[in-house]
Amino acid sequence: MEQKINLVFKSQQAHKYTLRKSNARERIEKLKALKAVIIKNEDKIYRALQADLRKSTFESAVTELIFTYGELDFAINNLSSWVKAKRIGKTLSNPFAKNRLYYEPKGVCLIISPWNYPFQLTIGPLISAIAAGNCVMLKPSELSPATSEVVSEIIAEAFDEQEVACFKGDATVSTALLELPFDHIFFTGSTAIGKVVMEAAAKNLTSVTLELGGKSPTIVDKESNLEKAATKIAWGKLVNSGQTCIAPDYVFVHAQQVDQFIELYKAAASKMYFKTADQIDPNIYGKIISLKHYQRLKQLVDEAIEKGARICWGGTFDEQNQTIYPIILTQIPGNAKVMEEEIFGPVLPIVTYQNIEEVIDMVNAKSKPLALYIFSSNRKNVKYIIKNTSAGGTCVNDVLIHISNPKLPFGGVNGSGMGSSHGFFGFKNFSHERAVVFQRALDFNQMIYPPYAGKEWVFKMLKKIM
């Protein structure tokens, strides 16, 4: 495998100079060809997602396919304007020069994708990389093998491997890839592995985009529509069985409303995912990706209970089917791992509060999250929370939906990631912004060249300009 990786990398390193010359029309045709191959393989994709994560066709369509088509169409419709050189304003010190900003491809890029949305989070960055005119080497997750196989087939049909190549396999494949001097690396996954990727990239001074995660808090204030909040949070927490990087990780609810919120959350979750009062519907509700991840989640809950937390709803663990029923935890001590680690499963810790300042302090005590959600009808409270916290992205009176708008940047900050993706922001992420100045025949630059004797007036003029 390592020999194959090196051969393809060498081939792409040579081919990137050809792609550098490609225009918008040529790149658009490649995106259209990719879309056509995806459409052709839709049924295979649905079956693969069912095999890997027990995703229903409807959920796969909404969270994987439709999202991908939207990203493709947005790039196809807007790429011609993205690639154009941008006019940049003049300065007083250089009034006759023409200034332009060019977007040039970075070159050969590595995309390492995760298992939780294994199609969307592989093809999405690829769309941006192709739009920017790059060669790409893809490494899909070995934990979602069925989807990785379909992705590999799609890539092989849509592209020559000197332009886009897919490498399946375990962590040793990722390790071999990370040793190469790529021009850019795009990684989606855990913060721990993100640090490994960044360390490997630093050895070659390779730029990186890291889409990580963290503990995304949800704040429900006293002036929110509690029923709507509970319903939206239940959907955002339980879609894909909680295995979503921007899922509400834990929820702040005012002490006077916590009992009501819990009942509303239980009702909403039951309506969406249960076929009887105590039986989950496996046709709608997904499974945990692997036994290892299932056991990790169970250990998180067990450890919280040992330290004094209380399960006030749920608690059914079905190891044979790798299924964890929705769980609500309350009275969780701050040192429980479930309040320190990203949960990435259908377990919802609820933290009560008396005033919003408490909430701000608790949120800011943790690493900056990938997402923060606010439920409130009080604009003053919303503005206060946004101003006094930091997060990759935020939704007010909803969850997850900010990821669906390709006109918005998506990405983390510090511990939750760096760089942005989607739409123009994804195109820019895989491009180098090159400043170009076209100097006119007439310019004043020689006034600042040595010797300086007799140029005191120039110094005075420059001071006035400054």
ZALOTI-911422 format. One record per residue (C-alpha): residue number from 0; x, z, y; residue in one letter. Coordinates in Angstrom, 3 decimals, decimal comma. Layout:
<recs>
 nuza        X        Z        Y seti
  NUM        X        Z        Y    a
...
</recs>
This chain:
<recs>
 nuza        X        Z        Y seti
    0    0,000    0,000    0,000    m
    1    2,804    0,893    2,419    e
    2    4,416   -2,520    1,923    q
    3    1,083   -4,236    2,602    k
    4    0,582   -2,143    5,743    i
    5    4,002   -3,094    7,071    n
    6    3,471   -6,799    6,364    l
    7    0,123   -6,857    8,163    v
    8    1,520   -4,875   11,080    f
    9    4,389   -7,341   11,441    k
   10    1,934  -10,253   11,305    s
   11   -0,306   -8,687   13,949    q
   12    2,675   -7,898   16,171    q
   13    3,432  -11,614   16,249    a
   14   -0,203  -12,664   16,647    h
   15   -0,973  -10,318   19,561    k
   16    0,775  -12,716   21,947    y
   17   -1,655  -15,450   20,936    t
   18   -4,634  -13,151   21,420    l
   19   -3,321  -12,133   24,829    r
   20   -4,125  -15,662   25,985    k
   21   -7,718  -15,601   24,685    s
   22  -10,501  -15,926   27,224    n
   23  -13,924  -14,305   27,449    a
   24  -15,681  -17,181   25,687    r
   25  -13,376  -16,974   22,670    e
   26  -13,776  -13,210   22,381    r
   27  -17,544  -13,462   22,723    i
   28  -17,612  -15,926   19,825    e
   29  -15,716  -13,417   17,698    k
   30  -18,230  -10,683   18,568    l
   31  -21,103  -13,008   17,720    k
   32  -19,470  -13,824   14,391    a
   33  -19,061  -10,109   13,650    l
   34  -22,722   -9,520   14,465    k
   35  -23,796  -12,332   12,154    a
   36  -21,808  -10,859    9,239    v
   37  -23,278   -7,396    9,892    i
   38  -26,827   -8,809    9,888    i
   39  -26,074  -10,611    6,637    k
   40  -24,931   -7,315    5,042    n
   41  -27,616   -4,986    6,436    e
   42  -29,070   -4,090    3,044    d
   43  -25,613   -3,259    1,695    k
   44  -24,976   -1,011    4,689    i
   45  -28,233    0,880    4,167    y
   46  -27,484    1,386    0,480    r
   47  -23,956    2,579    1,247    a
   48  -25,127    5,131    3,801    l
   49  -27,712    6,367    1,317    q
   50  -25,003    6,782   -1,319    a
   51  -22,537    8,548    0,976    d
   52  -24,804   10,778    3,057    l
   53  -28,313   10,330    1,621    r
   54  -29,367    8,788    4,906    k
   55  -32,808    7,247    4,988    s
   56  -33,057    3,608    6,001    t
   57  -34,865    4,621    9,184    f
   58  -32,204    7,138   10,224    e
   59  -29,439    4,688    9,342    s
   60  -31,118    2,021   11,443    a
   61  -31,510    4,303   14,470    v
   62  -28,159    6,068   14,371    t
   63  -25,905    3,375   12,907    e
   64  -27,196   -0,219   12,997    l
   65  -29,313   -0,366   16,167    i
   66  -26,617    1,534   18,033    f
   67  -24,000   -0,977   16,858    t
   68  -26,134   -3,988   17,749    y
   69  -26,683   -2,525   21,207    g
   70  -22,954   -2,129   21,717    e
   71  -22,324   -5,684   20,497    l
   72  -24,998   -7,223   22,715    d
   73  -23,840   -5,272   25,761    f
   74  -20,268   -6,499   25,299    a
   75  -21,392  -10,087   24,641    i
   76  -23,551  -10,109   27,773    n
   77  -21,015   -8,495   30,087    n
   78  -17,563   -9,458   28,841    l
   79  -17,235  -12,446   31,190    s
   80  -17,404  -10,123   34,191    s
   81  -15,208   -7,427   32,623    w
   82  -12,226   -9,740   32,087    v
   83  -12,188  -11,112   35,626    k
   84   -9,417   -9,934   37,905    a
   85  -10,806   -7,353   40,336    k
   86  -10,181   -7,639   44,067    r
   87   -8,449   -4,599   45,534    i
   88   -8,432   -3,736   49,242    g
   89   -5,490   -4,206   51,601    k
   90   -3,459   -1,486   53,316    t
   91   -2,262   -1,133   56,913    l
   92    1,325   -1,147   55,697    s
   93    0,850   -4,431   53,815    n
   94   -2,029   -6,231   55,551    p
   95   -1,333   -9,804   54,417    f
   96   -0,829   -9,253   50,666    a
   97   -3,497  -10,154   48,110    k
   98   -4,108   -7,326   45,605    n
   99   -5,639   -7,775   42,186    r
  100   -6,283   -5,676   39,084    l
  101   -5,883   -7,451   35,749    y
  102   -7,096   -6,158   32,390    y
  103   -4,663   -7,157   29,686    e
  104   -4,879   -6,288   25,965    p
  105   -2,726   -3,387   24,801    k
  106   -1,642   -5,289   21,677    g
  107   -1,898   -3,973   18,114    v
  108   -4,306   -1,027   17,869    c
  109   -5,064    1,466   15,118    l
  110   -8,614    2,782   14,647    i
  111   -9,092    5,784   12,361    i
  112  -12,782    6,479   11,849    s
  113  -14,699    9,464   10,415    p
  114  -17,214    9,903    7,603    w
  115  -20,244   11,346    9,405    n
  116  -21,387    8,091   11,046    y
  117  -19,067    5,898    9,006    p
  118  -20,414    2,530   10,095    f
  119  -21,183    3,071   13,759    q
  120  -18,001    5,021   14,504    l
  121  -15,865    2,327   12,868    t
  122  -17,457   -0,786   14,325    i
  123  -18,074    0,656   17,807    g
  124  -14,389    1,038   18,740    p
  125  -13,643   -2,273   17,007    l
  126  -16,089   -4,042   19,330    i
  127  -14,239   -2,677   22,357    s
  128  -10,840   -3,590   20,920    a
  129  -11,920   -7,184   20,211    i
  130  -13,525   -7,487   23,650    a
  131  -10,209   -6,449   25,190    a
  132   -8,296   -9,047   23,137    g
  133   -6,397   -6,852   20,682    n
  134   -5,306   -7,011   17,066    c
  135   -6,674   -4,102   15,037    v
  136   -5,809   -2,186   11,887    m
  137   -8,738   -0,065   10,654    l
  138   -8,673    3,038    8,476    k
  139  -12,204    4,149    7,454    p
  140  -12,749    7,559    5,864    s
  141  -12,220    8,024    2,142    e
  142  -15,028   10,621    2,164    l
  143  -17,609    7,870    2,699    s
  144  -16,310    5,370    0,104    p
  145  -19,439    3,242   -0,248    a
  146  -19,628    2,563    3,495    t
  147  -15,873    2,037    3,714    s
  148  -16,159   -0,625    1,008    e
  149  -18,889   -2,480    2,921    v
  150  -16,943   -2,221    6,173    v
  151  -13,901   -3,668    4,400    s
  152  -15,964   -6,590    3,100    e
  153  -17,425   -7,275    6,542    i
  154  -13,994   -7,231    8,198    i
  155  -12,537   -9,558    5,559    a
  156  -15,378  -12,036    6,068    e
  157  -15,398  -11,933    9,871    a
  158  -11,658  -11,917   10,638    f
  159   -8,275  -13,086    9,476    d
  160   -6,130  -10,048    8,671    e
  161   -3,529  -11,066   11,255    q
  162   -6,219  -10,171   13,784    e
  163   -8,268   -7,386   12,109    v
  164   -7,394   -5,717    8,807    a
  165   -9,007   -2,808    6,976    c
  166   -7,082   -0,303    4,845    f
  167   -9,009    1,998    2,523    k
  168   -7,503    5,063    0,901    g
  169   -6,801    8,753    1,325    d
  170   -4,763   10,668    3,886    a
  171   -1,511    9,094    2,656    t
  172   -2,713    5,750    4,033    v
  173   -3,373    7,335    7,430    s
  174    0,079    8,931    7,322    t
  175    1,748    5,589    6,598    a
  176   -0,177    3,916    9,409    l
  177    0,659    6,648   11,916    l
  178    4,369    6,084   11,379    e
  179    4,098    2,625   12,946    l
  180    4,631    1,964   16,682    p
  181    1,106    0,868   17,586    f
  182    0,220   -0,069   21,154    d
  183   -2,834    2,198   21,053    h
  184   -4,504    4,589   18,611    i
  185   -8,217    5,398   18,611    f
  186   -9,085    8,427   16,486    f
  187  -12,445   10,037   15,824    t
  188  -12,492   13,287   13,871    g
  189  -11,634   16,956   13,963    s
  190   -9,546   18,662   16,630    t
  191   -7,019   19,772   14,011    a
  192   -6,350   16,217   12,795    i
  193   -6,494   14,978   16,379    g
  194   -3,427   17,090   17,105    k
  195   -1,627   15,497   14,143    v
  196   -2,515   12,014   15,430    v
  197   -1,340   12,837   18,933    m
  198    1,949   14,245   17,636    e
  199    2,570   11,096   15,583    a
  200    1,691    8,873   18,550    a
  201    4,075   10,788   20,817    a
  202    7,030    9,781   18,640    k
  203    6,399    6,142   19,625    n
  204    4,986    6,858   23,099    l
  205    1,735    5,309   21,912    t
  206   -1,349    5,855   24,068    s
  207   -4,265    7,550   22,312    v
  208   -7,998    7,979   22,542    t
  209   -9,226   11,102   20,768    l
  210  -12,928   11,608   20,125    e
  211  -13,050   15,108   18,698    l
  212  -15,790   17,718   18,824    g
  213  -15,959   21,444   19,338    g
  214  -18,721   23,944   19,833    k
  215  -21,299   22,134   21,961    s
  216  -23,529   24,809   23,548    p
  217  -27,212   24,487   24,366    t
  218  -28,717   26,556   27,153    i
  219  -32,464   27,196   27,220    v
  220  -33,422   29,001   30,416    d
  221  -36,623   30,930   31,124    k
  222  -38,096   28,035   33,101    e
  223  -37,922   25,438   30,340    s
  224  -40,690   23,901   28,270    n
  225  -39,909   25,961   25,199    l
  226  -41,824   23,828   22,699    e
  227  -40,162   20,591   23,819    k
  228  -36,777   22,285   23,870    a
  229  -37,190   23,637   20,335    a
  230  -38,327   20,244   19,015    t
  231  -35,482   18,314   20,587    k
  232  -32,887   20,875   19,515    i
  233  -34,243   20,840   15,947    a
  234  -33,886   17,066   15,783    w
  235  -30,416   17,051   17,382    g
  236  -29,206   19,837   15,112    k
  237  -30,615   18,518   11,843    l
  238  -30,228   14,742   12,075    v
  239  -27,577   13,718    9,514    n
  240  -27,926   17,278    8,170    s
  241  -26,101   18,607   11,224    g
  242  -22,995   16,489   10,653    q
  243  -22,869   15,152   14,190    t
  244  -19,986   15,723   16,607    c
  245  -22,360   16,190   19,563    i
  246  -24,996   18,219   17,706    a
  247  -26,137   21,410   19,452    p
  248  -23,696   23,854   17,881    d
  249  -25,264   27,097   19,083    y
  250  -28,126   27,978   21,431    v
  251  -28,532   30,463   24,257    f
  252  -32,125   31,719   24,558    v
  253  -33,377   34,371   26,950    h
  254  -33,971   37,684   25,183    a
  255  -37,657   37,683   26,185    q
  256  -38,239   34,252   24,610    q
  257  -36,104   34,314   21,477    v
  258  -38,911   35,152   19,015    d
  259  -41,119   32,402   20,414    q
  260  -38,259   29,898   20,346    f
  261  -37,470   30,697   16,713    i
  262  -41,069   30,094   15,647    e
  263  -41,216   26,826   17,570    l
  264  -37,902   25,667   16,082    y
  265  -39,072   26,494   12,556    k
  266  -42,340   24,611   13,123    a
  267  -40,547   21,544   14,508    a
  268  -37,925   21,451   11,748    a
  269  -40,567   21,929    9,048    s
  270  -42,701   19,130   10,445    k
  271  -39,749   16,747   10,547    m
  272  -37,883   17,503    7,321    y
  273  -40,039   19,475    4,854    f
  274  -42,546   17,999    2,393    k
  275  -44,010   21,414    1,542    t
  276  -43,742   24,810    3,190    a
  277  -40,537   25,639    1,330    d
  278  -39,303   22,280    0,002    q
  279  -37,076   19,902    1,938    i
  280  -37,817   16,169    1,755    d
  281  -34,649   14,534    0,346    p
  282  -35,920   11,119    1,414    n
  283  -35,545   12,185    5,049    i
  284  -33,048   15,029    5,046    y
  285  -29,409   14,155    4,355    g
  286  -26,842   15,839    2,167    k
  287  -23,502   17,417    3,015    i
  288  -20,774   14,803    2,602    i
  289  -18,736   16,620   -0,069    s
  290  -18,627   19,769   -2,167    l
  291  -15,646   20,978   -0,123    k
  292  -17,609   20,696    3,135    h
  293  -20,660   22,277    1,487    y
  294  -18,574   25,272    0,376    q
  295  -17,016   25,610    3,822    r
  296  -20,473   25,866    5,419    l
  297  -21,639   28,408    2,858    k
  298  -18,531   30,497    3,496    q
  299  -19,208   30,392    7,246    l
  300  -22,710   31,760    6,709    v
  301  -21,599   34,356    4,133    d
  302  -18,825   35,598    6,407    e
  303  -21,234   35,922    9,348    a
  304  -23,670   37,942    7,207    i
  305  -20,861   40,224    6,039    e
  306  -20,011   40,939    9,679    k
  307  -23,598   41,805   10,583    g
  308  -25,354   38,524   11,386    a
  309  -28,928   38,057   10,207    r
  310  -30,562   35,012    8,620    i
  311  -34,008   34,928   10,167    c
  312  -34,962   31,606    8,585    w
  313  -33,625   29,507    5,728    g
  314  -30,703   30,334    3,539    g
  315  -31,368   28,021    0,586    t
  316  -28,172   26,450   -0,775    f
  317  -28,464   23,682   -3,378    d
  318  -24,929   23,045   -4,602    e
  319  -25,922   20,479   -7,219    q
  320  -27,370   18,192   -4,544    n
  321  -24,978   19,293   -1,779    q
  322  -27,931   20,279    0,336    t
  323  -28,193   23,173    2,783    i
  324  -31,647   23,927    4,133    y
  325  -31,925   24,540    7,897    p
  326  -30,696   28,032    8,774    i
  327  -31,191   30,182   11,876    i
  328  -28,680   32,965   12,465    l
  329  -29,154   35,807   14,951    t
  330  -27,257   38,956   15,905    q
  331  -23,976   37,177   15,266    i
  332  -20,838   39,133   16,196    p
  333  -18,449   37,273   18,465    g
  334  -15,623   37,383   15,935    n
  335  -17,606   35,630   13,203    a
  336  -16,058   32,261   12,315    k
  337  -19,424   30,555   12,816    v
  338  -19,014   31,365   16,532    m
  339  -15,392   30,231   16,606    e
  340  -15,323   27,020   14,528    e
  341  -17,348   23,847   14,988    e
  342  -20,166   24,248   12,459    i
  343  -20,887   20,599   11,581    f
  344  -23,906   21,475    9,468    g
  345  -27,578   22,573    9,682    p
  346  -26,790   26,171   10,704    v
  347  -28,038   27,240   14,143    l
  348  -26,689   30,452   15,687    p
  349  -28,930   31,820   18,448    i
  350  -27,380   33,961   21,165    v
  351  -29,645   35,948   23,474    t
  352  -28,894   36,596   27,147    y
  353  -30,337   38,357   30,190    q
  354  -28,883   36,282   33,045    n
  355  -27,336   32,860   33,369    i
  356  -23,968   34,240   34,518    e
  357  -23,496   35,749   31,038    e
  358  -24,010   32,317   29,544    v
  359  -21,525   30,657   31,893    i
  360  -18,880   33,248   31,027    d
  361  -19,396   32,775   27,273    m
  362  -19,294   28,974   27,494    v
  363  -16,150   28,994   29,632    n
  364  -14,421   31,453   27,289    a
  365  -14,365   28,717   24,618    k
  366  -12,598   25,364   24,563    s
  367  -14,279   22,626   26,607    k
  368  -16,995   21,083   24,401    p
  369  -17,751   17,437   23,715    l
  370  -21,341   17,976   24,874    a
  371  -23,375   20,595   26,712    l
  372  -27,170   20,649   26,776    y
  373  -29,409   22,290   29,368    i
  374  -33,146   22,852   29,092    f
  375  -34,713   23,887   32,380    s
  376  -37,294   22,836   34,956    s
  377  -35,323   24,621   37,674    n
  378  -33,060   22,131   39,433    r
  379  -31,066   24,899   41,058    k
  380  -30,233   26,394   37,655    n
  381  -29,295   22,995   36,245    v
  382  -26,947   22,237   39,146    k
  383  -25,425   25,697   38,879    y
  384  -24,689   25,316   35,175    i
  385  -23,209   21,821   35,573    i
  386  -21,039   22,909   38,515    k
  387  -19,700   25,977   36,733    n
  388  -18,935   24,475   33,308    t
  389  -16,965   21,548   31,896    s
  390  -17,913   19,251   29,018    a
  391  -17,330   15,710   27,818    g
  392  -20,962   14,856   28,534    g
  393  -24,243   16,619   29,339    t
  394  -27,944   16,045   28,783    c
  395  -30,636   17,843   30,756    v
  396  -33,855   18,451   28,834    n
  397  -32,672   16,441   25,847    d
  398  -29,856   16,194   23,299    v
  399  -27,566   13,450   21,960    l
  400  -29,081   10,623   24,019    i
  401  -26,174   10,240   26,443    h
  402  -24,234    8,553   23,638    i
  403  -26,804    5,735   23,462    s
  404  -26,270    4,326   26,973    n
  405  -23,336    1,850   26,992    p
  406  -23,297    2,053   30,795    k
  407  -22,046    5,643   30,535    l
  408  -18,577    6,708   29,361    p
  409  -18,492    8,748   26,162    f
  410  -15,626   11,073   25,405    g
  411  -14,290   14,592   25,426    g
  412  -12,088   16,693   27,654    v
  413   -9,016   18,663   26,557    n
  414   -9,896   20,300   23,215    g
  415  -12,831   17,949   22,646    s
  416  -10,827   14,791   23,209    g
  417   -9,404   12,386   25,761    m
  418  -10,292    8,893   26,880    g
  419  -13,678    7,192   26,991    s
  420  -15,524    4,678   24,856    s
  421  -18,624    2,439   24,932    h
  422  -19,378   -0,550   27,114    g
  423  -16,949   -1,307   29,922    f
  424  -15,292    2,077   29,386    f
  425  -14,423    1,098   25,814    g
  426  -13,113   -2,278   26,984    f
  427  -10,985   -0,531   29,605    k
  428   -9,791    1,995   27,047    n
  429   -8,253   -0,796   24,933    f
  430   -6,832   -2,571   27,991    s
  431   -3,894   -2,003   30,282    h
  432   -4,887   -2,039   33,950    e
  433   -2,168   -4,139   35,499    r
  434   -1,673   -4,036   39,265    a
  435   -0,592   -7,350   40,789    v
  436    0,347   -7,939   44,423    v
  437    0,613  -11,495   45,808    f
  438    2,746  -11,329   48,930    q
  439    2,093  -13,824   51,727    r
  440    4,806  -15,781   53,519    a
  441    4,148  -13,620   56,571    l
  442    4,831   -9,919   56,037    d
  443    6,300   -6,964   57,889    f
  444    8,354   -5,529   55,035    n
  445   11,726   -6,471   56,485    q
  446   11,113   -3,986   59,286    m
  447   11,814   -1,166   56,821    i
  448   14,996   -2,657   55,329    y
  449   18,387   -1,215   56,306    p
  450   20,305   -1,069   58,524    p
  451   18,108    1,384   60,470    y
  452   19,931    1,338   63,803    a
  453   17,597    0,314   66,595    g
  454   14,475    0,794   64,456    k
  455   13,346    4,121   65,883    e
  456   10,171    2,397   67,093    w
  457    9,343    1,445   63,508    v
  458    9,655    5,094   62,450    f
  459    7,300    6,163   65,265    k
  460    4,816    3,444   64,316    m
  461    4,846    4,481   60,656    l
  462    4,240    8,115   61,610    k
  463    1,175    7,072   63,603    k
  464   -0,137    5,049   60,681    i
  465    0,343    8,036   58,344    m
</recs>
